Amino acid sequence: MSSDPDPTQRLCVLFAGALELDHVTPDTDFFLAGGHSLSALTLAVAVEDAFGVRVRVRDIFDAATPVLLAARLAEAGPTTTEPADTAPPGPRQRDADPLPGTEVADATRWLWLERQRGDGNSGAYTVPCLLDGTGPLDVDRLAGALAAVARRHPALRTVFVEAQGAPRAVVTDRVPPFEVVDLRARDLQAGRLDALVNERVEAPFDPSTGPLARTTLFLRPGGQWSLLLVADHLVCDGRSLEILAAEAVEAYADQASGAVQEPPGEPRQVPPADRATDPQAAIDHWRHLLLPPPAPLPLPVRGPRTRPVGATTATAVEEIGPDVLARLTHLGRRHHAGPFAPLAAALARTLAGATGSTDICLGTAVDRRARLGKEHAVGFHVATVPLRLEVHDSMSAEDLVRQVAQRTMDAVDHSEVAFDALVAALDPPRSPGRMPFFDVWAALYPRIDTGPCPPGGIALSGGPVPVRVGMFELSFQFVEHARGMRLVLQYDTLRYAADTAERMVRRLGEELTRLLHGPEEPAPEPAPTERTFSGFHFDA
């Protein structure tokens, strides 16, 4: 560090890149400028590569400006970088491996095993999104664009076979099917499109035969059209939907210009060299946080479990407007987080009020692409993590949001251990039908929007489609849309009555209002300008 002529200016460049801004000043607060845990991880990896110092998301959290981070790096010095030989063993490479395909990542193996334990054909492991298209559409050109995207991303052509009790990934040369449903000559009655979408979302995937993704184009009256992307969770996560939408638009333009497509193989990014991790340190972190384990929440269920978790679900919905969403986003930024932190804080208060418990543990997912060197890769690159929170009536909104933000940052920093490996290491008591450590799932889904429609091109916008079968008894999904945010509670109808679910989601809306009516809440700052668009982020 001491030999670097101007580390603060180098950090300004890295901050600007992670924030997708043209420039920042040495005093720019990363989070007030629009950063969150996912972009903080991207920044941490970029700083680590540039300075040769091990950088955590927590470092960005504690030193959120270029000048503060420069001082923190100077104190750490380059010798804190962990040696490369501490990295956990990756997939075994054999000169003559008699087994088909290749080994899979720990997180993928865990998801595959969960499917085997439950009903793998239930649709609970499906990742769908519906995108409204704008621009004059050439159907053949769109089909060619989607095929080109599939050729770039091996995950979209991968199937999973079992060998010696474990999954193996086999990449095929088959691109996902593309279906066209022409509704232009029909009187499209209310609910008809929804029914057609649900029919395709609920069609199960077979991981052993594939293909594990499919696309349907709906041509609607009046020149309108929509694109349904459906994939198996083994090859697709939330952020993958962003990547697919953005690259479909890009490939559509390439089809017109005759640009040469990249050959099949991994996407453009190259994994960073010698990126070291410390799984034992991660397990020690979780042991300190999760043991003794949180007790099951005394949730208001209406009867014992008689069928698999999430076999039949319904949803309860509460809308919040754009002004409230803007204030929540600002509240999260002031505590060095994205909007997930205040949303999760309000959810924790809701569960505490419903159960009388002060020990609330939520399950959520964090994106690990930056650590894996796969920031532009379609696939399953997330980790399941528990967020254990202390919730007391006397706790201020500020303190609760700050606690959620800090726990989220720590979860991102210690997410290299797959959830089943974490459970095996900590060995908590098991309850039938309950995930170890948590009873409730929470996830944020920002709106997909590829930006303005270019001349002769297309643009896509939309979001995820709720599925009727779930992986959890209670799943709170925060879904951004063009007019604000939808709070969706997906609940197991065998365990929860409809009025109970509606009361819980209504109370969540009330807790969000309460969160914003604590101490005087400053007005949100103007959004950063000169931001370049690169889709949306699934941020924690």
C-alpha positions, -999 to 999 in steps of 0.1 A, spaced: 0 0 0 27 25 9 42 23 -27 8 32 -43 10 69 -53 -27 75 -48 -48 46 -35 -78 69 -28 -81 78 -65 -77 41 -75 -106 33 -51 -127 61 -66 -124 43 -100 -134 10 -84 -163 25 -65 -176 41 -97 -174 8 -115 -193 -11 -88 -219 16 -86 -221 19 -124 -214 57 -122 -191 77 -144 -172 90 -113 -173 94 -76 -155 117 -51 -132 105 -22 -161 112 2 -188 94 -18 -207 70 6 -210 38 -13 -244 29 1 -260 64 -1 -249 64 -38 -270 33 -44 -248 4 -32 -261 -27 -14 -247 -60 -2 -245 -75 -37 -227 -45 -52 -205 -43 -21 -194 -78 -27 -185 -69 -63 -165 -39 -50 -148 -60 -23 -136 -85 -49 -124 -57 -72 -105 -40 -44 -90 -74 -33 -77 -80 -69 -63 -45 -72 -46 -42 -39 -37 -78 -29 -55 -74 4 -83 -97 17 -114 -75 16 -147 -85 31 -182 -69 26 -180 -59 62 -149 -38 53 -171 -19 28 -198 -16 54 -175 -1 80 -154 21 56 -180 31 30 -160 59 12 -129 57 -9 -109 78 16 -120 57 46 -114 24 28 -79 36 17 -70 41 54 -84 7 63 -64 -10 36 -32 9 47 -37 -5 82 -43 -41 69 -13 -42 45 -9 -67 17 3 -95 40 -33 -101 52 -41 -118 19 -48 -154 27 -25 -179 9 -39 -196 -21 -35 -230 -6 -62 -223 20 -88 -224 -7 -113 -252 -3 -109 -281 -27 -129 -277 -58 -143 -304 -80 -118 -332 -83 -100 -334 -116 -90 -369 -127 -70 -379 -156 -95 -407 -164 -127 -401 -145 -150 -430 -153 -181 -411 -141 -202 -391 -165 -200 -353 -167 -184 -333 -139 -189 -327 -102 -212 -299 -92 -208 -271 -67 -218 -277 -31 -248 -254 -33 -261 -272 -64 -255 -306 -47 -276 -295 -17 -304 -283 -40 -304 -316 -59 -305 -336 -27 -334 -315 -14 -353 -324 -46 -346 -361 -40 -360 -358 -4 -392 -341 -15 -413 -341 -47 -388 -331 -73 -416 -328 -99 -438 -305 -78 -428 -273 -95 -414 -258 -63 -380 -257 -79 -391 -237 -109 -379 -201 -116 -403 -183 -139 -406 -147 -149 -429 -129 -173 -416 -100 -193 -436 -75 -214 -419 -66 -246 -417 -33 -265 -405 -27 -300 -414 -41 -334 -409 -79 -330 -394 -103 -355 -402 -137 -342 -375 -156 -360 -349 -130 -350 -360 -134 -313 -357 -172 -316 -322 -168 -330 -313 -144 -302 -325 -168 -275 -306 -197 -291 -275 -176 -291 -279 -168 -254 -283 -205 -246 -251 -213 -265 -232 -188 -244 -244 -202 -211 -237 -239 -205 -261 -240 -176 -290 -236 -200 -279 -268 -218 -270 -289 -187 -287 -320 -173 -279 -338 -140 -274 -375 -138 -268 -396 -106 -236 -414 -101 -226 -431 -69 -254 -413 -50 -243 -378 -61 -253 -355 -90 -231 -350 -120 -235 -322 -145 -236 -331 -182 -236 -303 -208 -255 -311 -239 -258 -293 -273 -295 -288 -270 -308 -253 -267 -341 -247 -247 -373 -250 -267 -390 -218 -279 -428 -218 -282 -450 -192 -299 -486 -188 -287 -505 -165 -311 -534 -149 -293 -539 -119 -317 -570 -132 -334 -587 -142 -301 -609 -122 -277 -584 -124 -248 -607 -128 -218 -596 -117 -183 -574 -143 -167 -568 -162 -200 -532 -152 -203 -526 -159 -166 -540 -194 -171 -517 -200 -201 -487 -188 -181 -495 -210 -151 -500 -240 -173 -464 -236 -186 -449 -226 -152 -463 -258 -136 -450 -282 -162 -423 -301 -143 -387 -304 -154 -367 -337 -153 -332 -329 -143 -318 -361 -158 -332 -356 -193 -337 -318 -197 -338 -294 -212 -341 -275 -179 -352 -242 -194 -379 -231 -219 -393 -199 -234 -428 -190 -246 -436 -160 -266 -472 -147 -263 -484 -126 -292 -513 -105 -279 -539 -83 -296 -529 -47 -305 -493 -55 -313 -485 -64 -277 -463 -93 -267 -448 -110 -237 -420 -134 -231 -422 -161 -204 -388 -175 -192 -390 -207 -171 -361 -226 -158 -352 -252 -132 -336 -238 -101 -306 -262 -106 -296 -240 -136 -311 -207 -128 -314 -183 -98 -330 -149 -95 -301 -129 -109 -299 -152 -139 -333 -138 -150 -316 -103 -152 -288 -117 -172 -311 -136 -196 -333 -105 -202 -303 -82 -208 -285 -106 -231 -317 -115 -251 -320 -78 -259 -283 -76 -268 -284 -107 -289 -316 -95 -308 -296 -64 -319 -267 -87 -329 -290 -108 -350 -299 -77 -371 -263 -64 -374 -249 -98 -383 -225 -96 -354 -205 -128 -348 -217 -146 -317 -192 -158 -291 -185 -196 -293 -201 -219 -268 -185 -220 -234 -182 -199 -203 -193 -162 -205 -169 -134 -208 -156 -130 -173 -126 -149 -160 -125 -161 -124 -100 -142 -103 -68 -161 -96 -59 -175 -62 -92 -163 -46 -88 -178 -11 -116 -187 13 -116 -201 48 -145 -225 52 -135 -233 88 -137 -195 97 -172 -195 81 -184 -224 102 -169 -208 133 -189 -177 125 -221 -196 121 -215 -217 152 -211 -185 173 -243 -170 158 -265 -201 156 -257 -222 187 -277 -228 207 -301 -229 178 -332 -208 177 -364 -225 189 -392 -232 163 -415 -202 162 -449 -208 177 -466 -197 145 -505 -197 142 -508 -230 123 -542 -246 121 -533 -283 123 -505 -309 120 -486 -315 89 -500 -344 67 -484 -337 33 -450 -324 21 -441 -288 28 -457 -264 2 -477 -291 -16 -505 -266 -19 -500 -229 -15 -519 -197 -19 -508 -160 -16 -518 -130 4 -508 -97 -11 -503 -61 2 -493 -32 -20 -470 -4 -11 -466 27 -32 -435 42 -48 -432 70 -21 -430 44 7 -406 23 -13 -383 53 -19 -383 60 19 -375 24 27 -347 24 2 -333 56 17 -336 41 52 -316 10 41 -289 32 24 -284 52 56 -275 19 73 -253 8 45 -277 -17 30 -303 -20 2 -341 -20 7 -340 -56 20 -327 -45 54 -358 -24 64 -381 -50 47 -366 -78 68 -366 -57 99 -404 -51 95 -409 -88 88 -390 -97 120 -412 -73 140 -443 -89 124 -432 -124 134 -422 -112 169 -457 -98 173 -474 -129 160 -454 -153 181 -442 -134 212 -407 -145 204 -377 -122 206 -354 -146 187 -363 -144 150 -343 -163 124 -351 -158 87 -338 -178 58 -327 -159 26 -303 -163 -3 -272 -143 -11 -256 -141 -45 -220 -154 -46 -211 -146 -82 -185 -120 -75 -165 -144 -52 -169 -172 -79 -158 -150 -107 -191 -156 -125 -208 -122 -124 -223 -126 -158 -231 -163 -157 -265 -179 -158 -267 -207 -132 -274 -215 -96 -248 -193 -78 -266 -184 -46 -262 -196 -10 -289 -202 16 -281 -183 48 -299 -178 81 -303 -143 95 -307 -145 132 -321 -113 148 -330 -101 183 -363 -82 183 -375 -63 213 -403 -38 217 -379 -12 231 -356 -15 201 -357 15 178 -363 12 141 -328 25 135 -312 -2 157 -332 -30 142 -324 -20 106 -288 -16 115 -287 -51 130 -303 -66 99 -278 -48 77 -248 -60 97 -261 -96 99 -267 -96 61 -232 -83 54 -217 -110 77 -238 -136 60 -224 -126 26 -189 -127 40 -194 -163 54 -215 -178 26 -189 -202 12 -202 -231 32 -232 -249 16 -263 -250 38 -263 -288 42 -226 -287 52 -234 -260 77 -262 -281 91 -240 -312 93 -213 -292 111 -236 -276 137 -260 -306 139 -291 -288 153 -322 -307 164 -345 -315 135 -383 -311 133 -403 -328 105 -413 -303 78 -390 -275 92 -358 -262 77 -330 -263 103 -325 -229 120 -354 -210 104 -392 -213 98 -397 -183 74 -381 -175 41 -376 -139 28 -365 -127 -6 -364 -95 -26 -371 -94 -63 -363 -61 -79 -381 -53 -112 -365 -64 -144 -361 -35 -169 -336 -35 -197 -341 2 -203 -354 22 -232 -362 5 -265 -334 12 -290 -343 20 -327 -350 -13 -344 -345 -33 -312 -366 -45 -283 -368 -39 -246 -381 -62 -218 -396 -54 -184 -414 -74 -158 -407 -97 -129 -411 -132 -114 -443 -152 -116 -456 -167 -83 -457 -205 -83 -484 -225 -67 -461 -250 -50 -435 -238 -25 -404 -249 -8 -414 -233 26 -445 -231 48 -442 -193 48 -423 -174 22 -424 -136 22 -415 -123 -13 -409 -85 -19 -416 -79 -56 -408 -45 -71 -429 -34 -100 -434 -2 -120 -458 13 -95 -441 4 -62 -437 -30 -45 -460 -60 -39 -456 -78 -5 -465 -114 -13 -469 -140 14 -469 -175 -1 -483 -199 25 -490 -236 29 -528 -239 28 -527 -271 49 -510 -253 78 -524 -217 76 -559 -204 71 -564 -177 45 -575 -151 70 -544 -158 92 -521 -152 61 -540 -120 52 -537 -107 87 -499 -114 87 -492 -96 54 -515 -67 65 -495 -65 97 -463 -65 77 -475 -35 58 -484 -18 91 -449 -26 105 -433 -10 74 -453 22 81 -443 20 118 -406 16 108 -408 48 88 -426 67 116 -399 63 142 -375 92 148 -377 120 122 -369 103 89 -349 126 65 -362 129 30 -346 106 5 -316 121 -13 -318 125 -51 -309 94 -70 -273 93 -83 -270 107 -118 -249 95 -147 -256 59 -139 -251 34 -167 -277 7 -170 -268 -30 -165 -301 -45 -155 -313 -50 -120 -298 -67 -90 -311 -93 -66 -297 -77 -35 -299 -87 2 
